[in-house]
Amino acid sequence: MKLKVAIQMDPIEGIDINADSTFRLAEEAQARGHELFYYLPDNLYWNDGRVMARGWPLTVQRVAGAHFTLGAEADVDLAGFDVVWLRQDPPFDMGYITTTHLLERVHPETLVVNDPFWVRNFPEKLLVLQFPELIPPTLIARDLLTIRQFKELHGDIILKPLYGNGGAGVFRLDPSDRNLSSLHELFSSLSREPLIAQKFLPDVSNGDKRIILVDGAPVGAINRVPARGETRSNMHVGGRPEKTGLTERDLEICAAIGPTLREHGQIFVGIDVIGSCLTEINVTSPTGIQELERFDGVNIAEKVWQAIEARRA
């Protein structure tokens, strides 16, 4: 099966080819004989009833500094493609949301991965609310008094933007901290969005596990250990990936959420688990494929493409 594949992603020239999951997915697609086309989110548009994109035919190779080649720039009708990958990084703002509305106009005749309707309705820090029995004590609020009461109840909390990513703007407020009012003032000056607070989980010192699910089924995990003096385990901010396995509790979590992901077209998903608690379900632009492949010696990108090809068939 040869597929025409369009990839909506951030600028390809700046990616790390040894870590970027989108690059790995493109590399595997090319190896399977699929035809690649690349465009930026800003170059997606609606015109006279058609969802269009301005971009380039794409060839990739695992050569640092020369990892891609572009063909002639062209405007294409995405209805003529078999698959479109929605792979730009958050922030999950109105620009991002608008791309999901446009891509929804060609899906499912053109298979958009992940399903844009449910990407829009399944933000990572909100989808977990569907599984309250799996998550730590959690609050979503904008009001300072409500957040203060939550902190007084739990003592040690994590406070972060509801639609942030990559560990940006994540703060630990322990029982002796006096910065809640100042942080609330700062966040409120930057956006009108609520914040999310969760009870601090001491198990994070042992790592924040990223579990990869393909079409609702777990295929492996990596452990991300915070750098010394850090609470955040994100690799963007110095978290160290380590080899790990799936515990019985991890499998229970995956079994609980897997059917929802599969039924709603979330083919490639990364969930975050600290200790026994689910903290996020990442559907917008999950990462971790390359680290997992190196640790486990398993072709995860192949599993993703097998799931896509099965749906197209």
URQUIJO-V353859 format. One record per residue. N is the residue number from 1. SS is DSSP state (A for helix, B for strand, O for the rest). D_LAST is the distance of its C-alpha to the last C-alpha in Angstrom with 2 decimals. Layout:
<<N:SS:D_LAST> <N:SS:D_LAST>>
This chain:
<<1:O:8.46> <2:O:10.97> <3:O:10.62> <4:B:13.59> <5:B:14.70> <6:B:17.79> <7:B:19.87> <8:B:22.50> <9:O:25.10> <10:O:28.84> <11:O:30.72> <12:A:29.26> <13:A:32.70> <14:A:34.01> <15:O:31.44> <16:O:32.32> <17:O:29.93> <18:O:30.90> <19:O:30.00> <20:O:27.57> <21:A:24.12> <22:A:22.63> <23:A:24.04> <24:A:22.56> <25:A:19.02> <26:A:19.65> <27:A:21.17> <28:A:18.29> <29:A:15.80> <30:A:18.35> <31:A:18.72> <32:O:15.06> <33:O:15.66> <34:O:14.30> <35:B:16.73> <36:B:18.66> <37:B:20.73> <38:B:23.17> <39:B:25.25> <40:B:27.69> <41:B:27.55> <42:B:30.72> <43:B:29.05> <44:B:26.50> <45:B:27.91> <46:B:27.67> <47:B:29.38> <48:O:29.88> <49:O:26.76> <50:B:24.40> <51:B:23.20> <52:B:24.36> <53:B:24.88> <54:B:27.46> <55:B:26.63> <56:B:26.14> <57:B:23.80> <58:B:23.86> <59:B:24.46> <60:B:25.37> <61:O:27.53> <62:O:29.28> <63:O:32.74> <64:O:34.78> <65:O:36.08> <66:O:33.91> <67:O:30.46> <68:B:28.84> <69:B:29.27> <70:B:28.61> <71:B:28.29> <72:B:30.00> <73:B:29.75> <74:B:27.79> <75:B:26.89> <76:B:23.25> <77:B:21.45> <78:A:18.67> <79:A:16.95> <80:A:16.26> <81:O:14.18> <82:O:10.54> <83:B:11.96> <84:B:15.55> <85:B:17.27> <86:B:20.24> <87:O:22.48> <88:O:26.07> <89:O:28.61> <90:O:30.47> <91:O:33.11> <92:O:31.31> <93:O:33.50> <94:A:33.31> <95:A:31.93> <96:A:28.97> <97:A:28.58> <98:A:28.72> <99:A:25.74> <100:A:23.69> <101:A:25.01> <102:A:24.05> <103:A:20.51> <104:O:20.05> <105:O:20.63> <106:O:17.34> <107:O:15.17> <108:O:12.66> <109:O:11.89> <110:O:12.26> <111:B:11.10> <112:B:14.53> <113:B:15.09> <114:O:16.99> <115:O:16.86> <116:A:20.05> <117:A:21.57> <118:A:21.77> <119:A:22.78> <120:A:25.61> <121:A:26.49> <122:O:26.11> <123:O:28.63> <124:A:29.13> <125:A:32.67> <126:A:32.11> <127:A:29.05> <128:A:31.20> <129:A:33.57> <130:A:31.14> <131:A:32.09> <132:O:35.90> <133:O:36.52> <134:O:34.72> <135:O:36.39> <136:O:39.96> <137:O:42.38> <138:B:40.93> <139:B:42.37> <140:B:41.00> <141:B:43.96> <142:O:45.77> <143:O:49.25> <144:A:51.48> <145:A:53.38> <146:A:50.26> <147:A:49.03> <148:A:52.56> <149:A:52.73> <150:A:49.44> <151:A:50.92> <152:A:54.18> <153:A:52.37> <154:A:50.24> <155:O:52.50> <156:O:50.06> <157:B:46.98> <158:B:44.28> <159:B:44.15> <160:B:41.47> <161:B:39.88> <162:O:37.23> <163:O:34.84> <164:O:35.92> <165:O:34.05> <166:O:34.90> <167:O:38.02> <168:O:39.83> <169:O:42.52> <170:O:42.34> <171:B:45.82> <172:B:47.30> <173:B:50.29> <174:O:52.33> <175:O:55.24> <176:O:57.74> <177:O:55.72> <178:O:57.34> <179:O:54.74> <180:A:52.70> <181:A:54.56> <182:A:54.33> <183:A:50.62> <184:A:50.04> <185:A:52.15> <186:A:50.18> <187:A:46.74> <188:A:48.06> <189:A:49.33> <190:A:45.95> <191:O:43.71> <192:O:43.83> <193:O:41.03> <194:O:41.77> <195:B:41.97> <196:B:40.50> <197:B:42.86> <198:B:42.18> <199:B:44.63> <200:O:45.00> <201:O:43.55> <202:A:45.84> <203:A:43.09> <204:A:41.68> <205:A:44.34> <206:A:42.36> <207:O:39.16> <208:B:36.32> <209:B:33.23> <210:B:29.86> <211:B:27.06> <212:B:23.50> <213:B:20.77> <214:B:17.03> <215:O:15.10> <216:O:18.51> <217:B:19.59> <218:B:22.43> <219:B:22.03> <220:B:25.59> <221:B:28.44> <222:B:31.17> <223:B:34.60> <224:B:36.13> <225:B:39.92> <226:O:42.09> <227:O:44.59> <228:O:48.22> <229:O:49.60> <230:O:46.20> <231:O:44.54> <232:O:41.21> <233:O:38.84> <234:O:36.38> <235:A:36.00> <236:A:36.77> <237:A:40.26> <238:O:41.00> <239:O:39.21> <240:B:38.87> <241:B:35.61> <242:B:36.24> <243:B:34.36> <244:O:33.93> <245:O:32.20> <246:O:30.88> <247:O:33.63> <248:A:33.57> <249:A:34.03> <250:A:31.09> <251:A:28.85> <252:A:30.41> <253:A:29.59> <254:A:25.94> <255:A:25.69> <256:A:27.33> <257:A:25.19> <258:A:21.77> <259:A:20.70> <260:A:21.77> <261:A:19.77> <262:A:16.50> <263:A:17.09> <264:O:17.91> <265:O:15.05> <266:O:17.30> <267:O:15.10> <268:B:17.96> <269:B:21.37> <270:B:24.81> <271:B:27.46> <272:B:31.17> <273:B:33.38> <274:B:37.15> <275:O:38.87> <276:O:37.55> <277:B:36.48> <278:B:33.27> <279:B:34.29> <280:B:31.23> <281:B:27.47> <282:B:26.26> <283:O:23.17> <284:O:24.32> <285:O:24.43> <286:O:24.69> <287:O:26.13> <288:O:27.02> <289:A:24.25> <290:A:26.67> <291:A:29.52> <292:A:27.49> <293:A:26.16> <294:A:29.79> <295:A:31.23> <296:A:28.82> <297:O:27.63> <298:O:23.98> <299:O:21.17> <300:A:20.03> <301:A:18.19> <302:A:16.02> <303:A:15.25> <304:A:14.36> <305:A:11.94> <306:A:10.35> <307:A:9.96> <308:A:8.60> <309:A:6.01> <310:A:5.09> <311:A:5.40> <312:A:3.79> <313:O:0.00>>
